[in-house]
Amino acid sequence: MKNEIKRTYRYRLYPGEAQKAELARTFGCSRWVYNWALETKTKAYYQDEESLSFTDLSSRLTSKKKEEETEWLSEVSAVTLQQSLHNLNQAFTNFFEGRTEYPSFKSKKAGQTARYVGTAFGLSRRERETEAPSFEDAGSDQHPVVEGASVRAE
């Protein structure tokens, strides 16, 4: 059995004002999509006796982004919105397997989160695996992915 060494890099970001606004928009859209999908899925089950899959919700989200009153969803990365749907899907999986209670709506007052996966940064899998920042780069003042953000290695 081959042992692999995996590295983790931990950064603390200090976003500028424009970046704070972008993060707030991303958090809000991610929360809205999660709550919208939870409501849509619950109503479909109780009113129409229909079980919506991730694919169903994803296609409805695409349609929702084209509507005039929710076109603001297109202002943020689609990756974070899809991750919100994945998070809800996992919450339902955990519920049906008896590990947790029925999923609840997200609040502005709770911790704000948004998940980005590697594909959100425009690097291929090979580039992500081979071009990880060196230890010397960990102490630099500029983050390799988030342009203009200052960082501190912890």
Secondary structure as UniProt FT lines:
FT   STRAND          11..14
FT   HELIX           17..48
FT   HELIX           54..66
FT   HELIX           68..75
FT   HELIX           78..96
FT   TURN            97..98
FT   TURN            108..109
FT   HELIX           118..121
FT   HELIX           125..130
FT   TURN            135..136
FT   HELIX           137..139
FT   TURN            147..148
FT   STRAND          150..153
//
